[in-house]
Amino acid sequence: MKFNIKFLAFAVLASLTVLSCNNDDDNMPTGPTGPNFTGTYAQEDQMGRPAVNTVFVSSGSKDNFNVTVPSQQSASFQTMFQTNLEGLSPAYNNDTDANALGLTSAQFSGLLATDVLNVSLDGTTTFFDGTNVLTGRALADDVISVELLLIFGGETGAENPGLTDDGVDSNDKPFLTSFPYLASPW
């Protein structure tokens, strides 16, 4: 009987292949899989209204503000917002001074301290158009200029004219007429 080394090598290789295989097909998903939302999640940041968190929350309170649920923000942060608003804006020199919405510093800071974006389900969607206020946000809304007007403009919007407009009157590219509506970045 003649010993064939090639046959022996083939037999050993085939045996190792058969022994190392397993039935891993049993663990394959049987249908489409989506994101996994199990586990614990934590809120880490809020920015319902651009610049509000950035400007009115004192640096040592940012983390606490960001993890506070909006329904508790006004009670927890209104005083800080009012102090910072009055410190920033000469339009609120007196307790009775108001902004273009007719809100005093206490009223306006209470509104701002709840950092949510309100949405009107049955009316005009706009940040501020002179009539409708904080009923949502259209893409073309000049949010920063509106915020500056409400912070520095006083009752008529005309106080402190150098502080009531960011000077950016349009985008560098027009919005698209169909979804996703935003122009490509380049």
C-alpha positions in Angstrom: 0.0 0.0 0.0 1.4 3.2 -1.2 1.0 6.3 1.0 -0.1 9.4 -0.9 0.8 12.6 0.9 -1.5 14.7 -1.3 -4.4 12.5 -0.4 -3.6 12.8 3.3 -3.3 16.6 3.1 -6.6 16.9 1.4 -8.3 14.6 4.0 -6.9 16.7 6.9 -7.9 20.0 5.2 -11.5 18.6 4.5 -11.8 17.4 8.0 -10.8 20.8 9.5 -13.2 22.6 7.2 -16.1 20.4 8.1 -15.4 20.6 11.9 -15.0 24.4 11.8 -18.2 25.1 10.0 -21.3 25.8 12.1 -24.9 26.6 11.5 -24.6 30.4 11.9 -27.5 30.9 9.4 -29.8 30.3 12.3 -28.9 33.7 13.8 -29.7 35.7 10.7 -32.4 38.4 11.0 -35.7 37.2 9.5 -37.0 40.6 8.5 -36.0 44.2 8.1 -34.2 45.7 11.1 -34.4 49.4 12.1 -32.8 51.5 14.7 -32.5 50.1 18.2 -34.1 52.4 20.7 -33.6 50.1 23.7 -31.4 51.4 26.5 -31.1 54.6 28.4 -31.0 58.0 26.6 -30.2 61.4 28.1 -31.0 64.8 26.7 -27.7 66.7 26.3 -28.5 69.9 24.4 -31.5 72.1 23.4 -31.7 74.8 20.9 -35.4 75.3 20.1 -34.8 79.0 19.4 -31.4 79.9 17.9 -29.2 82.0 20.1 -31.5 82.0 23.1 -29.6 79.3 25.0 -26.3 80.7 23.8 -27.0 84.3 25.0 -29.2 84.0 28.0 -28.0 81.0 29.9 -25.0 81.8 32.1 -21.9 79.7 31.3 -22.1 77.8 34.6 -25.7 76.8 34.0 -25.6 75.5 30.4 -25.4 71.8 31.3 -28.2 72.1 33.8 -30.4 74.1 31.3 -29.8 71.6 28.5 -31.0 68.7 30.6 -34.0 70.4 32.1 -37.3 69.5 30.4 -38.9 72.5 28.7 -42.0 72.5 31.0 -39.7 73.2 34.0 -37.3 75.7 32.3 -39.2 78.9 32.9 -39.6 78.3 36.6 -36.0 77.3 36.9 -34.3 79.9 34.7 -36.6 82.9 34.1 -34.8 85.0 36.8 -31.4 84.3 35.1 -32.8 85.1 31.7 -34.4 88.4 33.0 -31.1 89.4 34.7 -29.1 88.7 31.5 -31.7 90.4 29.3 -31.8 93.6 31.4 -28.0 93.6 31.5 -27.7 93.3 27.7 -30.5 95.6 26.5 -30.9 99.3 27.3 -34.4 98.9 26.0 -35.4 97.5 29.4 -34.1 100.3 31.6 -37.4 100.6 33.5 -39.7 97.9 34.8 -42.5 99.0 32.5 -40.3 99.0 29.3 -41.6 96.5 26.8 -40.5 95.1 23.4 -42.3 95.1 20.0 -44.6 92.3 21.4 -45.6 94.4 24.3 -43.8 92.1 26.7 -41.9 93.5 29.7 -38.5 92.0 30.6 -40.1 89.6 33.1 -42.8 88.5 30.6 -40.3 88.2 27.7 -37.7 86.3 29.7 -40.4 83.9 30.9 -41.3 83.2 27.3 -37.6 82.8 26.3 -36.7 80.6 29.2 -38.9 77.8 27.8 -36.7 76.9 24.9 -39.2 75.3 22.5 -40.2 76.1 19.0 -44.0 76.7 19.0 -45.9 75.6 15.9 -49.3 76.9 14.8 -51.3 74.0 13.3 -54.0 76.2 11.8 -52.4 79.6 11.0 -49.3 81.2 9.5 -46.0 79.5 10.3 -43.5 82.2 11.1 -41.0 83.2 13.7 -42.3 86.8 13.6 -43.8 88.7 10.7 -45.1 91.8 12.5 -48.5 90.2 13.2 -47.9 86.5 13.9 -45.4 85.8 16.6 -43.5 82.5 17.4 -46.0 80.4 15.5 -43.3 78.2 14.0 -40.5 79.0 11.7 -40.4 79.3 7.9 -37.1 78.7 6.2 -36.9 82.3 5.0 -37.5 83.8 8.5 -34.6 86.0 9.6 -34.6 84.5 13.1 -31.5 86.3 14.4 -32.7 89.7 13.3 -36.1 89.1 14.9 -34.5 88.1 18.1 -32.3 91.2 18.0 -35.3 93.4 17.4 -37.3 91.8 20.3 -34.3 92.1 22.6 -33.0 95.6 21.7 -35.8 97.3 19.7 -38.0 98.4 22.5 -41.8 99.0 22.1 -41.6 100.2 18.5 -38.6 98.2 17.4 -36.8 101.4 16.6 -34.8 101.8 19.8 -31.1 101.0 19.4 -31.2 100.6 15.6 -27.6 99.5 15.4 -28.4 96.4 17.5 -31.7 95.3 15.9 -30.5 93.7 12.7 -27.8 91.2 11.9 -27.3 92.7 8.4 -27.7 89.4 6.7 -30.7 89.8 4.4 -30.6 86.7 2.3 -29.0 83.3 1.9 -26.1 82.8 -0.4 -28.2 80.5 -2.4 -32.0 80.5 -3.0 -34.2 77.8 -1.4 -35.3 75.0 -3.6 -38.9 74.8 -4.7 -39.3 71.1 -3.7 -38.2 68.9 -0.8 -35.7 69.1 0.9 -36.0 72.9 0.1 -32.5 73.7 1.3 -29.9 74.4 -1.3 -26.9 72.2 -1.4 -24.0 73.7 0.6 -21.7 74.1 -2.3 
